[in-house]
Amino acid sequence: CDEPEIFGCELCNFQNIFTAPRCHLCKENYFLDPDGSCWINCPVGYYKSIDTRSCKRCHPWCQTCKGPLQSDCLTCNSTGVVNDTLGKLCESDCPSNQYGVIEIDYVNQEPKSVCQDCNSLCLTCFLSPTNCTSCDATRIYKNSTCIAQGCGNRIKESNEECDDGNLDSGDGCSPTCQVEDEYFCPISTEGY
């Protein structure tokens, strides 16, 4: 295992005279990369896994990282940009009406960032088409969704006395979102 190409190796395997030896376990303070070599520092795109003494792949949007998660990025790769509002997360560099997803490029067997459209209700979104981060001027932003403004959207706006989420009459809230006169709320025998 003291061959120069596997410096730092503790346990290696010589398959035959035509192939180079491959390391299976690195010495202390060395880390095994996917090619079977030991390094003091892992290659770009990998982080040091202390418990396994190996180099593990970073999240696909990270160039350098301290762990496997998107939130573990230290620097972003060319397909990612830092989003300061989300605590320095690397995210895709997609247009504002799209979000990035990671897909496997089966030709190169490498992860790649692909932009996909946000839901038509979202102006911008993050991580999924329906996880809105902003809405256009005709909609109200609430709990990561964009809701149409006006009566019937379950949001009591300044010109409304009530909004029960529908435009039905006879249920206490009129089709114009005003409290209906002479509406009687029956008392339940169930206690609510």
C-alpha positions as CSV (number, residue, x, y, z in Angstrom):
1,C,0.0,0.0,0.0
2,D,3.0,2.4,-0.1
3,E,2.7,2.9,-3.8
4,P,2.8,6.7,-4.6
5,E,-0.6,6.7,-6.3
6,I,-2.2,5.5,-3.0
7,F,-0.2,7.4,-0.5
8,G,-2.0,7.4,2.9
9,C,-3.6,4.0,2.4
10,E,-3.9,1.6,5.3
11,L,-5.7,-1.3,3.5
12,C,-5.5,-1.8,-0.2
13,N,-6.3,-4.5,-2.8
14,F,-4.1,-5.6,-5.7
15,Q,-6.5,-7.1,-8.3
16,N,-3.9,-8.1,-10.9
17,I,-0.7,-6.9,-12.5
18,F,-2.5,-4.9,-15.1
19,T,-4.5,-2.7,-12.7
20,A,-3.3,-0.2,-10.1
21,P,-3.9,-1.1,-6.5
22,R,-7.1,0.3,-5.0
23,C,-7.3,1.6,-1.4
24,H,-10.2,0.5,0.8
25,L,-9.3,2.2,4.0
26,C,-7.2,5.3,4.5
27,K,-4.8,6.0,7.4
28,E,-5.9,8.4,10.1
29,N,-6.2,12.0,8.8
30,Y,-6.6,10.8,5.2
31,F,-9.8,10.5,3.3
32,L,-10.8,7.9,0.6
33,D,-12.1,9.4,-2.6
34,P,-14.4,7.5,-5.0
35,D,-11.5,6.5,-7.2
36,G,-9.8,4.6,-4.3
37,S,-7.1,7.2,-3.5
38,C,-6.4,8.8,-0.1
39,W,-6.1,12.5,0.4
40,I,-5.5,14.9,3.3
41,N,-8.1,17.2,1.6
42,C,-11.0,15.9,-0.4
43,P,-11.4,17.0,-4.1
44,V,-13.7,19.9,-5.0
45,G,-17.3,18.9,-4.8
46,Y,-16.7,16.5,-1.8
47,Y,-16.5,16.9,2.0
48,K,-14.6,14.9,4.6
49,S,-16.7,12.3,6.4
50,I,-14.8,11.8,9.7
51,D,-16.6,8.6,10.7
52,T,-16.0,6.7,7.5
53,R,-12.6,8.4,6.6
54,S,-13.9,9.0,3.1
55,C,-14.8,11.9,0.8
56,K,-18.6,12.2,0.3
57,R,-20.3,14.1,-2.5
58,C,-21.6,17.6,-1.7
59,H,-25.1,18.7,-2.7
60,P,-25.1,19.2,-6.5
61,W,-25.4,23.0,-6.1
62,C,-22.3,23.3,-3.8
63,Q,-18.8,23.6,-5.1
64,T,-17.3,23.2,-1.6
65,C,-19.3,22.1,1.5
66,K,-19.1,20.8,5.0
67,G,-21.8,18.1,4.6
68,P,-24.3,16.6,2.1
69,L,-27.2,19.1,2.5
70,Q,-27.9,22.2,0.4
71,S,-27.6,24.2,3.6
72,D,-24.0,22.8,4.1
73,C,-22.6,24.7,1.0
74,L,-19.6,26.9,1.6
75,T,-19.4,28.0,-2.0
76,C,-21.8,27.4,-4.9
77,N,-20.9,25.8,-8.2
78,S,-21.5,27.4,-11.6
79,T,-25.2,26.3,-11.6
80,G,-26.0,27.7,-8.2
81,V,-26.2,31.2,-6.7
82,V,-26.2,32.2,-3.0
83,N,-29.6,33.2,-1.7
84,D,-28.9,35.4,1.3
85,T,-32.6,35.5,2.4
86,L,-32.4,31.8,3.1
87,G,-29.2,31.8,5.1
88,K,-26.6,31.5,2.3
89,L,-28.2,28.5,0.6
90,C,-27.0,27.7,-2.9
91,E,-29.9,27.6,-5.2
92,S,-30.3,27.4,-9.0
93,D,-29.7,30.4,-11.2
94,C,-33.1,30.1,-12.8
95,P,-35.3,33.0,-14.1
96,S,-37.7,34.4,-11.5
97,N,-40.7,32.5,-12.7
98,Q,-38.9,29.2,-12.4
99,Y,-37.2,27.0,-9.8
100,G,-34.3,24.7,-9.9
101,V,-34.3,20.9,-9.5
102,I,-31.5,18.5,-9.6
103,E,-31.7,15.7,-12.2
104,I,-29.2,13.0,-13.1
105,D,-27.5,13.5,-16.5
106,Y,-27.6,9.8,-17.5
107,V,-25.0,10.3,-20.2
108,N,-22.3,11.7,-17.8
109,Q,-23.8,10.1,-14.6
110,E,-23.6,13.5,-13.0
111,P,-26.2,15.6,-11.3
112,K,-27.3,18.8,-13.1
113,S,-29.5,21.7,-12.4
114,V,-32.7,22.1,-14.5
115,C,-35.1,25.0,-14.4
116,Q,-38.8,24.2,-14.2
117,D,-41.8,26.6,-14.3
118,C,-43.5,27.8,-11.1
119,N,-47.2,27.4,-10.7
120,S,-49.1,30.0,-12.7
121,L,-50.3,31.6,-9.5
122,C,-46.7,32.2,-8.3
123,L,-44.6,35.1,-9.4
124,T,-41.6,33.4,-8.0
125,C,-41.2,30.0,-6.2
126,F,-38.5,27.9,-4.4
127,L,-37.9,24.1,-4.5
128,S,-41.3,23.3,-5.9
129,P,-43.8,24.8,-8.4
130,T,-46.4,25.5,-5.6
131,N,-44.0,26.9,-2.9
132,C,-44.6,30.5,-3.9
133,T,-42.1,33.2,-2.6
134,S,-44.0,36.1,-4.2
135,C,-47.2,36.9,-6.1
136,D,-48.2,39.3,-8.8
137,A,-50.2,42.5,-7.8
138,T,-53.6,40.7,-8.3
139,R,-52.9,38.1,-5.6
140,I,-52.3,38.0,-1.9
141,Y,-49.3,36.1,-0.5
142,K,-50.2,33.8,2.5
143,N,-48.4,30.7,3.8
144,S,-46.3,30.2,0.6
145,T,-49.4,30.4,-1.7
146,C,-50.9,33.1,-3.9
147,I,-54.6,33.7,-3.4
148,A,-56.8,35.8,-5.6
149,Q,-57.9,39.1,-4.1
150,G,-61.5,39.8,-3.5
151,C,-64.5,38.2,-1.9
152,G,-64.5,34.4,-1.6
153,N,-60.8,33.8,-0.9
154,R,-61.0,33.1,2.9
155,I,-59.0,36.3,3.6
156,K,-61.0,39.2,5.2
157,E,-59.8,42.3,3.4
158,S,-60.4,45.9,4.4
159,N,-63.6,46.3,2.5
160,E,-65.1,43.1,3.7
161,E,-67.1,42.3,6.9
162,C,-66.5,38.6,6.5
163,D,-65.0,36.1,4.0
164,D,-66.0,32.4,4.3
165,G,-64.3,31.2,1.2
166,N,-67.3,31.1,-1.1
167,L,-69.8,33.3,-2.8
168,D,-72.9,31.5,-1.4
169,S,-75.8,33.4,0.3
170,G,-77.7,32.1,3.3
171,D,-74.6,31.0,5.1
172,G,-74.0,34.2,7.2
173,C,-71.6,35.8,4.7
174,S,-73.1,37.2,1.6
175,P,-71.7,36.9,-2.0
176,T,-70.3,40.4,-1.5
177,C,-68.6,39.4,1.8
178,Q,-71.0,41.4,4.1
179,V,-72.6,39.9,7.2
180,E,-76.1,38.8,6.2
181,D,-79.0,40.4,8.1
182,E,-81.3,38.1,10.0
183,Y,-78.8,35.2,9.7
184,F,-79.2,32.8,12.6
185,C,-76.3,30.6,13.6
186,P,-77.8,27.4,14.9
187,I,-76.5,26.0,18.1
188,S,-75.1,22.5,17.8
189,T,-76.3,19.7,20.0
190,E,-72.7,18.3,19.8
191,G,-71.4,21.2,21.9
192,Y,-69.7,23.3,19.2
